[in-house]
Amino acid sequence: MLVGVLCEVDSPKVMEEILNDLLTDTERVAMMKRMGIAIYLDKSRSYEDIKNNLKVSSATIATVAEGMGNPGIVEVIKRIKAEEWATGWTEKISRSLRKIFPN
């Protein structure tokens, strides 16, 4: 049912509203971090670099790394690259995380 509803959403604003209402702040941050990890791994970044930039554990990185060939993660990376967004994405994640976790 959820997948069907999400597939019918045709507006980024509406999608954001739905995700904001369904997910807690912690869940949204976790999802952003996992996407960021996948992007960093796709760019062959080291675990240490990922840990330092995204403030995640090696275990979380390993979990995402294990799923790198999974269709969902492959699709996310493909779409980000198709939009030529991959270059700016890592900085956007870092800025967002700095706002959430200031030094």
Buried (B, 14 or more C-beta within 10 A) or exposed (E): EEEEEEEEBEEEEEEEEBBEEEEEEEEBBBEBBBBBBBBBBBBEBEBEEBBEBBBBEEEBBEEBBEBEEEEEBBEBBEEBBEEEEBEEBBEEBBEBBEEEEEE
